[in-house]
Amino acid sequence: MNLPIPKDSTAGLILSAVFGLIFGVLLNKGRVTDYNVIVNLFRLKDFTVVKIMFTAIIVGGLGVFVMKGAGLIGEYQIKAADLLGVALGSAIFGVGMALLGYCPGTGVAAMATGRLHAVVGFFGMIAGGIVYAFSYTWIKANILSIGAMGKVRLSDVTGVPDIAWWVILVAIAAGVFYLLETKFKPSQEKI
Amino acid sequence: MSSTDTTESSNRSSLSLRRKSWNSYAVGTGIGVLSWLVFLIVNKPLGMSTEISKFSGWVAGIFMGQEAILQNSYWASKTPGFGYSTVFLIFTAVGAFISAKMSGDLSTEKVPPLWEKYQGTGVAKRMVAAFAGGALLLFGARMAGGCTSGHGISGTLQLGLSSWLFFPVMLISGIITARVIFRKQVN
């Protein structure tokens, strides 16, 4: 079998269903489809999101790094570092995530578990998508153009090679996980 | 909730679909391994917000006509349509539904108890906040170039600069917002 297979082929679509199914199960079992878990991240009372995401980044990133090194996968597919756009967009995103209590992926998953406010949140996402599309020309000219560094990676801007970044990140993750499991156990009282 | 959850499922395997929750590190590892597979097999990083914005283009097209949508500078490059990511989005929902169904986690929650404690029982107020939150989420995600999936997982694990900027800014912004929302209990 030649990899990668075309994603919009029949096999690609079937695999997509399998991947989506797994992702949805993992989000629900990880409790990140739970309003409290997301909101309590921002209230610094529940670090489930940090544990899941940091683990996913380390496991996923090391695997991708090794596969890239072995020539199994092609170029990295990263997003442009339009610094002002990313900073402003992330800040707006954070407000939205604290208000809704979900992010886009967990919102879709929470909607499927019946949460009616997540359904309304999804309608809001559609509205936000429409507003963005109609503001795009202006945003592109006035915001995305500022600090546009292109699709750069940490190693490109720092000169520190990937392998060193992974050593640093694994060390940070180990430290963070240790602190979360020992010294900094949030109280069970989450409300 | 967590204490009853453990007793209820103590005699089941720790990764049973009937359990309400799995170990966070196991879930994170699962998402990490899923990332290997998507890079290796289809070379398409996990993401969600691009597909939702395409879907919003399709919705806008119902009212404005699909022709008009393609004239839009954003949707011209992210053309609404059915494809790999559409299937992924739908089956993420299906997976979450099956998981919740099997563990008894389905609920038609309108106002979460935690919100209620600080913002009151009003359904309309909660729904307005949820709608506004959703709108800001997708607007912000598109401006930033990704969401918690595309930036938070797929971008960070490739050591992309933009994604490592997204993460801390989103976190700080959320913390500040939560301080405002959960400042004072209503009663």
Interface residues (C-beta under 8 A of the other chain):
Chain A: L3 P4 I5 K7 D8 G12 L13 L15 S16 A17 V18 F19 G20 L21 I22 F23 G24 V25 L26 L27 N28 K29 G30 R31 T33 Y35 N36 V39 N40 L41 F42 R43 L44 T48 K51 I52 M53 F54 T55 A56 I57 I58 V59 G60 G61 G63 V64 M67 L72 I73 G74 Y76 Q77 I78 K79 A80 A81 D82 L83 G85 V86 A87 L88 G89 S90 A91 I92 F93 G94 V95 G96 M97 A98 L99 L100 G101 Y102 C103 P104 G105 T106 G107 V108 A109 A110 M111 A112 T113 G114 R115 L116 H117 A118 V120 G121 F122 F123 G124 M125 I126 A127 G128 G129 I130 V131 Y132 A133 F134 Y136 T137 I139 K140 I143 L144 M149 K151 V152 R153 L154 S155 D156 V157 D162 W165 F177 Q188 K190 I191
Chain B: S2 S3 L17 R19 K20 S21 W22 S24 Y25 V27 G28 T29 G30 I31 G32 V33 L34 S35 W36 L37 V38 F39 L40 I41 V42 N43 K44 P45 L46 M48 S49 I52 S53 F55 S56 G57 V59 A60 N72 S73 Y74 W75 G83 Y84 S85 V87 F88 L89 I90 F91 T92 A93 V94 G95 A96 F97 I98 S99 A100 S103 D105 L106 S107 T108 E109 K110 V111 P112 P113 L114 W115 K117 R126 M127 A129 A130 F131 A132 G133 G134 A135 L136 L137 L138 F139 G140 A141 R142 M143 A144 G145 G146 C147 T148 S149 G150 H151 G152 I153 S154 G155 T156 L157 Q158 L159 G160 L161 S162 S163 W164 L165 F166 F167 V169 M170 L171 I172 S173 G174 I175 I176 T177 A178 I181 F182
